[in-house]
């Protein structure tokens, strides 16, 4: 349990919120720890499957109660159901039908495109940011959402600092960076603070970041997913009406094995896979101009063919991409006519071909 005084005050405020069956929310065993950051306060209410509707008013009342003591922080109250109802599977118990997941669009956003990878370390976030900027350079209105709650990279890559602002309706106002609208949990937590959330709570918090941000009118929102095939990916795939997903891999066999898992995950969720990007595809020596296929070459293109999905292009391994990323000025913005930026421009063009409605 947190010893933060604001968390303690919030828990005390929850004593005024009644729960179905009697008692108050502060004493309810499904109440999580209360997490307090400089600009946000988050908690989760875990209920038995099928009780989500009954606890809807509890979530609303909890939000109202905690907002009064949150000292201006954004309040995120998640309602999760991750266990079977009492009596399920017992003789005579009525069979339980899972609640249908109907993916919903996000107001004002024409297309939502997830950027994913089966494993970490393949440069997915760097590709997400530069792809978003390349689409913006083609005349599109673009936003980017950092969905990696456990290791957010977008603030570093875009040079975002400070806490997000809110409107009167308690909507997040997105950051603005190089013509992109951006949102991330990163600026809400201290640089060395670990986000220790269970999967359902993380997924619910992310849905709030997505749906409680005032994006305005966007042609496309890029969602930079965490690596792997876990709760956040599955939750978003089930709840968000996405145009499709883009998979990032290096040419290595090990990375391609994990990329294949990501492709199969999206196919199972009936999310179209729009294509595969081969990152760190090759290295060109800056002194000689000689090309080296450090990790092999063409593996992602071959895999795209096997999976019957488009190959969107290859991006070289180049010091400029890393250096500019570390400075918070992505290469597509820093040197839009350079070879590295042009590689991302070609990927953006291929993506637009895969989604013709994106054409300006």
C-alpha positions in Angstrom: 0.0 0.0 0.0 1.3 3.4 -0.9 2.5 5.7 1.9 2.0 8.8 -0.3 -0.2 11.3 1.7 -2.3 12.1 -1.3 -2.9 8.3 -1.9 -4.0 8.0 1.7 -6.3 10.9 1.4 -7.8 9.5 -1.8 -8.3 6.1 -0.1 -10.1 7.9 2.7 -12.3 9.7 0.2 -13.3 6.3 -1.3 -15.0 5.4 2.0 -17.9 7.5 0.8 -18.4 5.3 -2.3 -20.7 2.3 -1.8 -20.2 -1.0 -3.6 -22.8 -3.6 -4.7 -23.5 -6.0 -1.9 -22.7 -3.5 0.8 -19.6 -1.9 2.2 -17.5 0.9 0.8 -14.9 1.0 -1.9 -11.9 1.8 0.4 -12.4 -1.6 2.1 -13.3 -3.5 -1.1 -10.7 -6.3 -1.7 -10.6 -5.6 -5.4 -9.3 -2.1 -5.0 -5.7 -1.7 -6.2 -2.9 0.4 -4.7 -3.4 4.1 -5.5 -0.6 5.4 -7.7 0.3 9.1 -7.5 2.6 10.9 -9.9 3.2 14.6 -10.3 0.3 15.0 -12.7 -1.8 11.9 -12.4 -3.6 9.6 -9.9 -4.5 6.1 -10.9 -6.3 3.2 -9.4 -8.1 0.1 -10.5 -11.2 -1.7 -9.4 -11.1 -5.5 -10.1 -14.5 -7.2 -10.3 -15.8 -10.6 -11.2 -16.6 -11.2 -14.8 -20.2 -10.1 -15.6 -20.2 -7.4 -12.8 -18.8 -4.6 -14.9 -22.3 -3.0 -15.5 -23.1 -3.1 -11.8 -19.8 -1.4 -10.9 -20.1 1.3 -13.6 -21.7 3.8 -11.2 -19.0 2.9 -8.6 -16.3 3.9 -11.1 -18.0 7.2 -11.8 -18.5 7.9 -8.1 -14.9 7.0 -7.3 -13.6 9.3 -10.0 -15.7 12.2 -8.6 -14.6 11.5 -5.0 -10.9 11.3 -5.8 -10.9 14.3 -8.1 -11.8 16.4 -5.1 -8.5 15.5 -3.3 -6.2 14.9 -6.3 -4.9 18.5 -6.2 -5.3 19.1 -9.9 -4.0 15.7 -11.1 -5.6 13.8 -13.9 -7.6 10.9 -12.3 -7.5 7.5 -14.1 -10.0 5.0 -12.6 -9.9 1.6 -14.3 -12.6 -1.1 -14.1 -11.3 -4.5 -14.8 -12.7 -8.0 -14.8 -10.1 -10.7 -14.9 -11.5 -13.6 -12.9 -14.4 -16.0 -13.4 -17.7 -15.3 -11.6 -18.5 -17.1 -8.4 -20.1 -20.4 -9.2 -18.9 -20.6 -12.8 -18.2 -24.2 -13.7 -20.2 -25.6 -10.8 -23.0 -28.1 -11.3 -26.2 -26.3 -12.2 -24.5 -23.0 -12.8 -25.7 -21.2 -15.9 -23.0 -21.1 -18.7 -21.3 -17.8 -18.9 -21.0 -16.0 -22.2 -18.1 -13.6 -22.6 -19.1 -10.0 -23.1 -18.6 -9.2 -26.8 -15.7 -6.9 -27.7 -16.8 -4.5 -30.4 -13.9 -2.3 -31.6 -14.9 1.4 -31.5 -13.5 4.3 -33.5 -12.0 7.4 -31.8 -13.8 10.7 -32.4 -12.1 12.8 -35.0 -9.5 10.2 -36.1 -9.9 8.7 -39.6 -7.4 6.0 -39.4 -5.6 4.3 -36.4 -2.4 2.4 -37.3 -0.6 0.4 -34.7 3.2 -0.1 -35.0 4.3 -3.3 -33.3 7.2 -5.8 -33.0 7.4 -9.2 -31.6 10.5 -8.3 -29.5 12.3 -5.3 -28.2 15.5 -3.8 -29.5 14.4 -3.6 -33.2 13.9 0.2 -33.3 10.1 0.1 -33.3 9.6 3.5 -31.5 12.2 5.2 -33.8 10.3 3.8 -36.8 7.0 5.0 -35.3 8.1 8.5 -34.9 9.8 8.9 -38.2 6.9 7.2 -40.0 4.5 9.6 -38.4 6.7 12.6 -39.5 7.0 11.2 -43.0 3.2 10.9 -43.2 3.0 14.5 -41.9 5.5 15.6 -44.6 3.1 14.2 -47.2 0.4 16.6 -46.1 -1.5 14.5 -43.6 -2.7 15.5 -40.1 -0.9 13.0 -37.8 -0.8 12.2 -34.2 1.2 9.6 -32.2 0.2 7.8 -29.0 2.9 6.1 -26.9 1.3 2.9 -25.8 4.5 1.5 -24.1 3.4 2.4 -20.5 6.3 0.5 -19.0 9.1 2.1 -21.1 7.8 5.1 -22.9 10.2 6.4 -25.6 8.2 9.0 -27.5 9.0 11.9 -25.1 12.7 11.3 -25.6 12.4 10.9 -29.4 10.3 14.1 -29.8 12.0 16.2 -27.2 8.8 16.5 -25.2 9.1 18.0 -21.7 6.7 19.2 -19.0 3.3 17.9 -17.9 0.3 17.7 -20.2 -2.4 20.3 -19.8 -6.2 19.7 -19.4 -9.3 21.3 -20.7 -12.3 22.1 -18.6 -13.9 18.8 -19.6 -10.8 17.1 -18.1 -9.5 16.0 -21.5 -5.8 15.8 -22.0 -4.5 18.4 -24.4 -1.8 16.6 -26.5 1.7 17.8 -26.8 2.7 19.4 -30.1 6.1 18.4 -31.7 7.2 19.1 -35.2 3.6 19.3 -36.4 2.6 16.1 -34.7 0.1 15.8 -31.8 1.6 13.4 -29.3 0.5 11.8 -26.0 2.5 9.6 -23.6 2.4 8.7 -20.0 6.2 9.4 -19.9 6.0 13.1 -18.9 3.5 12.2 -16.1 6.0 10.0 -14.1 9.4 10.8 -12.7 12.3 9.8 -14.9 13.4 7.0 -12.6 9.9 5.9 -11.5 8.9 2.4 -12.6 5.3 1.9 -13.7 4.3 -1.3 -11.9 0.8 -2.1 -13.2 -0.9 -5.4 -13.8 -2.0 -6.0 -17.4 -5.7 -5.1 -17.0 -4.9 -1.8 -15.3 -2.3 -0.8 -17.8 -4.7 -1.6 -20.7 -7.5 0.4 -19.1 -5.2 3.4 -18.4 -4.1 3.3 -22.0 -7.6 3.3 -23.3 -8.2 6.5 -21.2 -5.1 8.1 -22.7 -6.5 7.3 -26.1 -10.1 8.3 -25.6 -9.7 11.2 -23.2 -7.2 13.1 -25.3 -8.5 16.0 -27.4 -6.9 14.9 -30.7 -9.0 17.2 -32.9 -9.3 16.1 -36.5 -6.5 13.7 -37.6 -6.0 11.8 -40.8 -4.0 9.1 -38.9 -3.0 8.3 -35.4 0.1 6.1 -35.0 0.0 4.0 -31.9 3.5 2.9 -30.8 2.8 -0.4 -29.1 5.1 -2.1 -26.5 7.2 -5.0 -27.8 5.7 -8.5 -27.6 2.2 -9.9 -27.8 0.7 -9.1 -24.4 -2.3 -7.6 -22.6 -2.0 -4.1 -24.1 -1.8 -5.3 -27.7 -4.8 -7.7 -27.2 -6.9 -5.1 -25.4 -6.4 -2.4 -28.0 -7.0 -4.9 -30.8 -10.3 -5.8 -29.2 -11.5 -2.4 -28.3 -10.2 0.0 -30.9 -11.3 0.1 -34.5 -7.9 0.1 -36.1 -7.2 0.4 -39.8 -4.4 -2.0 -39.4 -1.0 -2.8 -37.9 2.6 -2.4 -39.2 5.2 -4.8 -38.0 8.9 -3.8 -37.5 11.7 -6.3 -37.6 15.4 -6.6 -38.3 16.6 -9.1 -40.9 17.8 -11.6 -38.2 16.1 -14.9 -38.0 15.5 -14.5 -34.2 13.7 -11.2 -34.7 11.7 -12.6 -37.6 10.4 -15.4 -35.4 9.0 -12.9 -33.1 7.7 -10.7 -35.9 5.8 -13.8 -37.2 4.1 -14.1 -33.8 3.0 -10.5 -33.9 1.6 -11.0 -37.4 -0.3 -14.0 -36.3 -1.7 -12.2 -33.2 -3.1 -9.4 -35.3 -4.6 -11.9 -37.8 -6.3 -13.7 -35.0 -7.8 -10.5 -33.8 -8.9 -9.7 -37.3 -6.8 -6.5 -37.5 -5.4 -6.1 -41.0 -1.6 -6.3 -41.2 -0.6 -3.5 -43.5 3.0 -4.5 -44.0 6.4 -5.3 -42.6 9.3 -2.8 -42.2 12.9 -4.1 -42.2 14.8 -1.8 -39.8 18.6 -1.8 -39.4 18.5 -3.4 -42.9 22.1 -2.6 -43.8 25.0 -0.3 -42.8 26.7 2.1 -45.1 30.2 3.1 -43.9 30.3 6.9 -43.7 34.0 7.1 -44.8 33.9 4.7 -47.8 30.3 4.5 -48.7 30.6 0.7 -48.7 27.5 -1.2 -47.7 27.5 -4.0 -45.1 24.7 -6.4 -44.3 25.5 -6.7 -40.6 22.4 -8.7 -39.7 21.9 -10.3 -43.0 19.6 -8.8 -45.6 16.1 -9.4 -47.1 14.8 -11.6 -44.3 11.8 -9.3 -43.6 11.0 -9.0 -47.3 11.1 -12.8 -47.6 8.9 -13.2 -44.5 6.4 -10.6 -45.9 6.1 -12.8 -49.0 5.5 -15.9 -46.9 2.9 -14.2 -44.8 1.2 -12.7 -47.9 1.5 -9.1 -46.6 3.1 -6.0 -48.2 6.8 -5.3 -47.7 6.9 -1.6 -46.8 10.6 -1.0 -47.2 14.0 -1.1 -45.6 15.6 1.4 -43.3 19.4 1.5 -42.9 21.4 1.3 -39.7 23.0 4.7 -39.5 24.6 6.8 -36.7 22.6 9.8 -37.7 19.3 8.1 -36.8 20.5 7.2 -33.3 22.2 10.6 -32.7 19.2 12.7 -33.9 16.8 10.5 -31.9 18.9 11.0 -28.7 18.7 14.8 -29.3 15.0 14.7 -29.6 15.0 15.7 -33.2 14.2 12.7 -35.4 16.2 12.4 -38.7 13.1 12.8 -40.8 12.7 16.3 -39.2 16.4 17.1 -39.0 17.4 16.2 -42.5 14.3 15.5 -44.6 16.3 15.3 -47.8 18.9 12.9 -46.4 19.1 9.2 -47.4 17.8 8.1 -44.0 14.8 10.3 -44.1 14.1 9.3 -47.6 14.0 5.7 -46.5 11.2 6.5 -44.1 9.5 8.6 -46.9 9.4 5.5 -49.1 7.9 3.5 -46.2 5.2 6.2 -45.8 4.5 6.1 -49.5 4.1 2.3 -49.4 1.8 2.5 -46.4 -0.4 5.1 -48.3 -0.6 2.6 -51.2 -1.7 0.0 -48.7 -4.3 2.4 -47.3 -5.5 4.3 -50.4 -7.9 6.4 -48.3 -4.9 8.1 -46.7 -4.1 9.8 -50.0 -4.4 13.6 -49.7 
